[in-house]
Amino acid sequence: MKMLRRAIVALSMAGAIFATLRMRGKGGVPPQAGGWREVDVPPR
C-alpha cells in the first residue's frame, strides 16, 4: 500500500511539473525560413 501511495504521489508531481512547464511555455526556436521581405514601392 505504501508503494502504491508513493507511485501516485510521484506521478502527480510529474504531472504538476509538466503542466507548469506547458503553461509557462519555453519559447522554442523561431522559424528559420520565411519572415519579412522588402516591398518594392514605385516612386511618385
PQR file of N, CA, C, O and H, with PARSE charges and radii, in Angstrom:
ATOM      1  N   MET A   1       0.827  -1.196   0.000 -0.4000 1.5000
ATOM      2  CA  MET A   1       0.000   0.000   0.000 -0.0000 2.0000
ATOM      3  C   MET A   1       0.868   1.256   0.000  0.5500 1.7000
ATOM      4  O   MET A   1       0.572   2.242  -0.675 -0.5500 1.4000
ATOM      5  N   LYS A   2       1.952   1.189   0.780 -0.4000 1.5000
ATOM      6  CA  LYS A   2       2.850   2.336   0.873 -0.0000 2.0000
ATOM      7  C   LYS A   2       3.504   2.623  -0.486  0.5500 1.7000
ATOM      8  O   LYS A   2       3.674   3.781  -0.867 -0.5500 1.4000
ATOM      9  H   LYS A   2       2.193   0.388   1.329  0.4000 1.0000
ATOM     10  N   MET A   3       3.868   1.563  -1.205 -0.4000 1.5000
ATOM     11  CA  MET A   3       4.494   1.719  -2.517 -0.0000 2.0000
ATOM     12  C   MET A   3       3.514   2.313  -3.530  0.5500 1.7000
ATOM     13  O   MET A   3       3.896   3.145  -4.354 -0.5500 1.4000
ATOM     14  H   MET A   3       3.730   0.623  -0.896  0.4000 1.0000
ATOM     15  N   LEU A   4       2.271   1.891  -3.467 -0.4000 1.5000
ATOM     16  CA  LEU A   4       1.245   2.425  -4.370 -0.0000 2.0000
ATOM     17  C   LEU A   4       1.043   3.921  -4.106  0.5500 1.7000
ATOM     18  O   LEU A   4       0.923   4.709  -5.043 -0.5500 1.4000
ATOM     19  H   LEU A   4       1.961   1.216  -2.798  0.4000 1.0000
ATOM     20  N   ARG A   5       1.007   4.297  -2.857 -0.4000 1.5000
ATOM     21  CA  ARG A   5       0.840   5.708  -2.489 -0.0000 2.0000
ATOM     22  C   ARG A   5       2.014   6.544  -3.007  0.5500 1.7000
ATOM     23  O   ARG A   5       1.817   7.647  -3.518 -0.5500 1.4000
ATOM     24  H   ARG A   5       1.105   3.657  -2.095  0.4000 1.0000
ATOM     25  N   ARG A   6       3.238   6.015  -2.873 -0.4000 1.5000
ATOM     26  CA  ARG A   6       4.421   6.728  -3.367 -0.0000 2.0000
ATOM     27  C   ARG A   6       4.377   6.876  -4.889  0.5500 1.7000
ATOM     28  O   ARG A   6       4.756   7.916  -5.428 -0.5500 1.4000
ATOM     29  H   ARG A   6       3.398   5.119  -2.458  0.4000 1.0000
ATOM     30  N   ALA A   7       3.918   5.841  -5.567 -0.4000 1.5000
ATOM     31  CA  ALA A   7       3.825   5.901  -7.028 -0.0000 2.0000
ATOM     32  C   ALA A   7       2.805   6.956  -7.451  0.5500 1.7000
ATOM     33  O   ALA A   7       3.046   7.702  -8.401 -0.5500 1.4000
ATOM     34  H   ALA A   7       3.611   4.996  -5.129  0.4000 1.0000
ATOM     35  N   ILE A   8       1.685   7.025  -6.765 -0.4000 1.5000
ATOM     36  CA  ILE A   8       0.662   8.022  -7.093 -0.0000 2.0000
ATOM     37  C   ILE A   8       1.191   9.432  -6.848  0.5500 1.7000
ATOM     38  O   ILE A   8       0.962  10.330  -7.657 -0.5500 1.4000
ATOM     39  H   ILE A   8       1.490   6.419  -5.993  0.4000 1.0000
ATOM     40  N   VAL A   9       1.895   9.627  -5.737 -0.4000 1.5000
ATOM     41  CA  VAL A   9       2.474  10.942  -5.432 -0.0000 2.0000
ATOM     42  C   VAL A   9       3.509  11.325  -6.487  0.5500 1.7000
ATOM     43  O   VAL A   9       3.543  12.473  -6.931 -0.5500 1.4000
ATOM     44  H   VAL A   9       2.081   8.897  -5.080  0.4000 1.0000
ATOM     45  N   ALA A  10       4.348  10.380  -6.889 -0.4000 1.5000
ATOM     46  CA  ALA A  10       5.380  10.669  -7.894 -0.0000 2.0000
ATOM     47  C   ALA A  10       4.748  11.032  -9.231  0.5500 1.7000
ATOM     48  O   ALA A  10       5.202  11.960  -9.900 -0.5500 1.4000
ATOM     49  H   ALA A  10       4.320   9.448  -6.528  0.4000 1.0000
ATOM     50  N   LEU A  11       3.706  10.311  -9.626 -0.4000 1.5000
ATOM     51  CA  LEU A  11       3.036  10.607 -10.895 -0.0000 2.0000
ATOM     52  C   LEU A  11       2.333  11.960 -10.856  0.5500 1.7000
ATOM     53  O   LEU A  11       2.352  12.702 -11.838 -0.5500 1.4000
ATOM     54  H   LEU A  11       3.336   9.557  -9.083  0.4000 1.0000
ATOM     55  N   SER A  12       1.716  12.278  -9.730 -0.4000 1.5000
ATOM     56  CA  SER A  12       1.029  13.564  -9.639 -0.0000 2.0000
ATOM     57  C   SER A  12       2.030  14.716  -9.634  0.5500 1.7000
ATOM     58  O   SER A  12       1.755  15.770 -10.207 -0.5500 1.4000
ATOM     59  H   SER A  12       1.700  11.676  -8.932  0.4000 1.0000
ATOM     60  N   MET A  13       3.191  14.530  -8.995 -0.4000 1.5000
ATOM     61  CA  MET A  13       4.218  15.574  -9.017 -0.0000 2.0000
ATOM     62  C   MET A  13       4.773  15.767 -10.430  0.5500 1.7000
ATOM     63  O   MET A  13       5.001  16.896 -10.865 -0.5500 1.4000
ATOM     64  H   MET A  13       3.414  13.674  -8.530  0.4000 1.0000
ATOM     65  N   ALA A  14       4.986  14.671 -11.133 -0.4000 1.5000
ATOM     66  CA  ALA A  14       5.474  14.773 -12.511 -0.0000 2.0000
ATOM     67  C   ALA A  14       4.439  15.482 -13.384  0.5500 1.7000
ATOM     68  O   ALA A  14       4.796  16.301 -14.231 -0.5500 1.4000
ATOM     69  H   ALA A  14       4.801  13.754 -10.780  0.4000 1.0000
ATOM     70  N   GLY A  15       3.174  15.174 -13.182 -0.4000 1.5000
ATOM     71  CA  GLY A  15       2.120  15.840 -13.939 -0.0000 2.0000
ATOM     72  C   GLY A  15       2.044  17.326 -13.637  0.5500 1.7000
ATOM     73  O   GLY A  15       1.809  18.131 -14.537 -0.5500 1.4000
ATOM     74  H   GLY A  15       2.883  14.509 -12.494  0.4000 1.0000
ATOM     75  N   ALA A  16       2.243  17.698 -12.370 -0.4000 1.5000
ATOM     76  CA  ALA A  16       2.214  19.114 -11.993 -0.0000 2.0000
ATOM     77  C   ALA A  16       3.385  19.862 -12.623  0.5500 1.7000
ATOM     78  O   ALA A  16       3.223  20.983 -13.106 -0.5500 1.4000
ATOM     79  H   ALA A  16       2.434  17.043 -11.639  0.4000 1.0000
ATOM     80  N   ILE A  17       4.557  19.245 -12.619 -0.4000 1.5000
ATOM     81  CA  ILE A  17       5.726  19.887 -13.236 -0.0000 2.0000
ATOM     82  C   ILE A  17       5.505  20.036 -14.742  0.5500 1.7000
ATOM     83  O   ILE A  17       5.800  21.087 -15.311 -0.5500 1.4000
ATOM     84  H   ILE A  17       4.689  18.335 -12.227  0.4000 1.0000
ATOM     85  N   PHE A  18       4.994  19.000 -15.381 -0.4000 1.5000
ATOM     86  CA  PHE A  18       4.725  19.052 -16.816 -0.0000 2.0000
ATOM     87  C   PHE A  18       3.712  20.146 -17.134  0.5500 1.7000
ATOM     88  O   PHE A  18       3.893  20.898 -18.092 -0.5500 1.4000
ATOM     89  H   PHE A  18       4.754  18.147 -14.919  0.4000 1.0000
ATOM     90  N   ALA A  19       2.649  20.240 -16.341 -0.4000 1.5000
ATOM     91  CA  ALA A  19       1.620  21.259 -16.575 -0.0000 2.0000
ATOM     92  C   ALA A  19       2.185  22.662 -16.384  0.5500 1.7000
ATOM     93  O   ALA A  19       1.843  23.576 -17.135 -0.5500 1.4000
ATOM     94  H   ALA A  19       2.502  19.629 -15.563  0.4000 1.0000
ATOM     95  N   THR A  20       3.047  22.839 -15.386 -0.4000 1.5000
ATOM     96  CA  THR A  20       3.654  24.153 -15.155 -0.0000 2.0000
ATOM     97  C   THR A  20       4.526  24.563 -16.331  0.5500 1.7000
ATOM     98  O   THR A  20       4.456  25.703 -16.790 -0.5500 1.4000
ATOM     99  H   THR A  20       3.325  22.097 -14.776  0.4000 1.0000
ATOM    100  N   LEU A  21       5.344  23.643 -16.817 -0.4000 1.5000
ATOM    101  CA  LEU A  21       6.195  23.960 -17.966 -0.0000 2.0000
ATOM    102  C   LEU A  21       5.361  24.239 -19.205  0.5500 1.7000
ATOM    103  O   LEU A  21       5.705  25.104 -20.010 -0.5500 1.4000
ATOM    104  H   LEU A  21       5.401  22.717 -16.444  0.4000 1.0000
ATOM    105  N   ARG A  22       4.267  23.509 -19.357 -0.4000 1.5000
ATOM    106  CA  ARG A  22       3.392  23.682 -20.521 -0.0000 2.0000
ATOM    107  C   ARG A  22       2.701  25.042 -20.479  0.5500 1.7000
ATOM    108  O   ARG A  22       2.559  25.700 -21.510 -0.5500 1.4000
ATOM    109  H   ARG A  22       3.988  22.807 -18.703  0.4000 1.0000
ATOM    110  N   MET A  23       2.269  25.464 -19.286 -0.4000 1.5000
ATOM    111  CA  MET A  23       1.579  26.749 -19.146 -0.0000 2.0000
ATOM    112  C   MET A  23       2.541  27.919 -19.379  0.5500 1.7000
ATOM    113  O   MET A  23       2.187  28.900 -20.033 -0.5500 1.4000
ATOM    114  H   MET A  23       2.384  24.929 -18.449  0.4000 1.0000
ATOM    115  N   ARG A  24       3.754  27.805 -18.841 -0.4000 1.5000
ATOM    116  CA  ARG A  24       4.732  28.880 -18.988 -0.0000 2.0000
ATOM    117  C   ARG A  24       5.186  29.022 -20.421  0.5500 1.7000
ATOM    118  O   ARG A  24       5.368  30.137 -20.910 -0.5500 1.4000
ATOM    119  H   ARG A  24       4.041  27.007 -18.310  0.4000 1.0000
ATOM    120  N   GLY A  25       5.371  27.919 -21.090 -0.4000 1.5000
ATOM    121  CA  GLY A  25       5.909  27.950 -22.442 -0.0000 2.0000
ATOM    122  C   GLY A  25       7.408  28.163 -22.394  0.5500 1.7000
ATOM    123  O   GLY A  25       7.900  28.994 -21.630 -0.5500 1.4000
ATOM    124  H   GLY A  25       5.223  27.013 -20.692  0.4000 1.0000
ATOM    125  N   LYS A  26       8.118  27.432 -23.191 -0.4000 1.5000
ATOM    126  CA  LYS A  26       9.567  27.514 -23.132 -0.0000 2.0000
ATOM    127  C   LYS A  26      10.136  28.345 -24.266  0.5500 1.7000
ATOM    128  O   LYS A  26      11.358  28.440 -24.386 -0.5500 1.4000
ATOM    129  H   LYS A  26       7.719  26.757 -23.812  0.4000 1.0000
ATOM    130  N   GLY A  27       9.308  28.951 -25.102 -0.4000 1.5000
ATOM    131  CA  GLY A  27       9.815  29.785 -26.183 -0.0000 2.0000
ATOM    132  C   GLY A  27      10.020  28.990 -27.448  0.5500 1.7000
ATOM    133  O   GLY A  27       9.280  29.167 -28.416 -0.5500 1.4000
ATOM    134  H   GLY A  27       8.316  28.875 -25.004  0.4000 1.0000
ATOM    135  N   GLY A  28      10.990  28.136 -27.462 -0.4000 1.5000
ATOM    136  CA  GLY A  28      11.258  27.343 -28.644 -0.0000 2.0000
ATOM    137  C   GLY A  28      12.168  28.069 -29.621  0.5500 1.7000
ATOM    138  O   GLY A  28      12.733  29.115 -29.302 -0.5500 1.4000
ATOM    139  H   GLY A  28      11.591  27.992 -26.676  0.4000 1.0000
ATOM    140  N   VAL A  29      12.302  27.508 -30.807 -0.4000 1.5000
ATOM    141  CA  VAL A  29      13.183  28.061 -31.834 -0.0000 2.0000
ATOM    142  C   VAL A  29      12.339  28.856 -32.822  0.5500 1.7000
ATOM    143  O   VAL A  29      11.327  28.352 -33.310 -0.5500 1.4000
ATOM    144  H   VAL A  29      11.842  26.659 -31.066  0.4000 1.0000
ATOM    145  N   PRO A  30      12.743  30.104 -33.129 -0.5600 1.5000
ATOM    146  CA  PRO A  30      11.987  30.863 -34.121  0.2800 2.0000
ATOM    147  C   PRO A  30      12.110  30.236 -35.502  0.5500 1.7000
ATOM    148  O   PRO A  30      13.070  29.507 -35.755 -0.5500 1.4000
ATOM    149  N   PRO A  31      11.170  30.496 -36.399 -0.5600 1.5000
ATOM    150  CA  PRO A  31      11.236  29.899 -37.736  0.2800 2.0000
ATOM    151  C   PRO A  31      12.508  30.313 -38.472  0.5500 1.7000
ATOM    152  O   PRO A  31      12.923  31.470 -38.398 -0.5500 1.4000
ATOM    153  N   GLN A  32      13.114  29.382 -39.169 -0.4000 1.5000
ATOM    154  CA  GLN A  32      14.362  29.644 -39.881 -0.0000 2.0000
ATOM    155  C   GLN A  32      14.131  30.078 -41.319  0.5500 1.7000
ATOM    156  O   GLN A  32      15.059  30.564 -41.967 -0.5500 1.4000
ATOM    157  H   GLN A  32      12.776  28.443 -39.228  0.4000 1.0000
ATOM    158  N   ALA A  33      12.915  29.914 -41.837 -0.4000 1.5000
ATOM    159  CA  ALA A  33      12.613  30.279 -43.220 -0.0000 2.0000
ATOM    160  C   ALA A  33      11.411  31.215 -43.231  0.5500 1.7000
ATOM    161  O   ALA A  33      10.630  31.253 -42.280 -0.5500 1.4000
ATOM    162  H   ALA A  33      12.162  29.519 -41.311  0.4000 1.0000
ATOM    163  N   GLY A  34      11.274  31.963 -44.311 -0.4000 1.5000
ATOM    164  CA  GLY A  34      10.138  32.884 -44.427 -0.0000 2.0000
ATOM    165  C   GLY A  34      10.424  34.174 -43.692  0.5500 1.7000
ATOM    166  O   GLY A  34      11.581  34.568 -43.549 -0.5500 1.4000
ATOM    167  H   GLY A  34      11.908  31.932 -45.083  0.4000 1.0000
ATOM    168  N   GLY A  35       9.388  34.827 -43.231 -0.4000 1.5000
ATOM    169  CA  GLY A  35       9.573  36.051 -42.467 -0.0000 2.0000
ATOM    170  C   GLY A  35       9.341  37.286 -43.321  0.5500 1.7000
ATOM    171  O   GLY A  35       8.599  37.248 -44.302 -0.5500 1.4000
ATOM    172  H   GLY A  35       8.448  34.506 -43.348  0.4000 1.0000
ATOM    173  N   TRP A  36       9.989  38.389 -42.933 -0.4000 1.5000
ATOM    174  CA  TRP A  36       9.805  39.669 -43.618 -0.0000 2.0000
ATOM    175  C   TRP A  36      10.606  39.710 -44.903  0.5500 1.7000
ATOM    176  O   TRP A  36      11.663  39.091 -45.021 -0.5500 1.4000
ATOM    177  H   TRP A  36      10.592  38.420 -42.135  0.4000 1.0000
ATOM    178  N   ARG A  37      10.080  40.453 -45.865 -0.4000 1.5000
ATOM    179  CA  ARG A  37      10.822  40.705 -47.096 -0.0000 2.0000
ATOM    180  C   ARG A  37      10.539  42.128 -47.538  0.5500 1.7000
ATOM    181  O   ARG A  37       9.513  42.705 -47.179 -0.5500 1.4000
ATOM    182  H   ARG A  37       9.221  40.957 -45.769  0.4000 1.0000
ATOM    183  N   GLU A  38      11.448  42.692 -48.316 -0.4000 1.5000
ATOM    184  CA  GLU A  38      11.301  44.068 -48.752 -0.0000 2.0000
ATOM    185  C   GLU A  38      10.151  44.195 -49.748  0.5500 1.7000
ATOM    186  O   GLU A  38       9.886  43.288 -50.538 -0.5500 1.4000
ATOM    187  H   GLU A  38      12.281  42.223 -48.608  0.4000 1.0000
ATOM    188  N   VAL A  39       9.485  45.330 -49.691 -0.4000 1.5000
ATOM    189  CA  VAL A  39       8.389  45.610 -50.615 -0.0000 2.0000
ATOM    190  C   VAL A  39       8.862  46.707 -51.564  0.5500 1.7000
ATOM    191  O   VAL A  39       9.337  47.755 -51.127 -0.5500 1.4000
ATOM    192  H   VAL A  39       9.701  46.067 -49.050  0.4000 1.0000
ATOM    193  N   ASP A  40       8.729  46.457 -52.865 -0.4000 1.5000
ATOM    194  CA  ASP A  40       9.082  47.482 -53.847 -0.0000 2.0000
ATOM    195  C   ASP A  40       7.975  48.505 -53.953  0.5500 1.7000
ATOM    196  O   ASP A  40       6.850  48.175 -54.327 -0.5500 1.4000
ATOM    197  H   ASP A  40       8.343  45.605 -53.220  0.4000 1.0000
ATOM    198  N   VAL A  41       8.297  49.778 -53.617 -0.4000 1.5000
ATOM    199  CA  VAL A  41       7.318  50.848 -53.687 -0.0000 2.0000
ATOM    200  C   VAL A  41       7.652  51.696 -54.915  0.5500 1.7000
ATOM    201  O   VAL A  41       8.759  52.226 -55.008 -0.5500 1.4000
ATOM    202  H   VAL A  41       9.212  50.046 -53.313  0.4000 1.0000
ATOM    203  N   PRO A  42       6.721  51.834 -55.854 -0.5600 1.5000
ATOM    204  CA  PRO A  42       7.022  52.652 -57.050  0.2800 2.0000
ATOM    205  C   PRO A  42       7.172  54.134 -56.663  0.5500 1.7000
ATOM    206  O   PRO A  42       6.436  54.633 -55.813 -0.5500 1.4000
ATOM    207  N   PRO A  43       8.123  54.827 -57.289 -0.5600 1.5000
ATOM    208  CA  PRO A  43       8.285  56.251 -56.978  0.2800 2.0000
ATOM    209  C   PRO A  43       7.095  57.067 -57.444  0.5500 1.7000
ATOM    210  O   PRO A  43       6.437  56.709 -58.420 -0.5500 1.4000
ATOM    211  N   ARG A  44       6.811  58.176 -56.744 -0.4000 1.5000
ATOM    212  CA  ARG A  44       5.658  59.034 -57.120 -0.0000 2.0000
ATOM    213  C   ARG A  44       6.124  60.212 -57.920  0.5500 1.7000
ATOM    214  O   ARG A  44       5.312  61.043 -58.326 -0.5500 1.4000
ATOM    215  H   ARG A  44       7.345  58.467 -55.951  0.4000 1.0000
TER
END
